[in-house]
Amino acid sequence: MKRSLMGALGDLIVTAVVLSGQFLHWLVLFIRYQMRCPHHGGKSLGNKKG
């Protein structure tokens, strides 16, 4: 029983880490886009890196 509980807990942690990682990734992209857009007036599309 303890082993399956640890396995479920591990899956939950992995899922939480992956979801939070994706969320942070998109949040950073969104913030960077919001910061760049007004300054460059839409020209940032040509300068986008990776």
Residue, then its C-alpha position, 0 to 999 in steps of 0.5 A: m500500500k505504501r508503495s502505490l501511495m508513493g507512486a501516486l504522490g510521485d505522479l502528482i508531483v511530476t504532473a504539478v511540476v510539468l504544469s507549473g513549468q508550462f504555465l511559467h513558460w507561457l507567462v514569461l513569453f506573455i510578459r516579454y511580448q507585452m513589454r516588447c510590443p509597445h516599444h518596437g511597434g510590432k517590429s519585434l516579430g522579425n527579431k524574435k529569437g528561438 
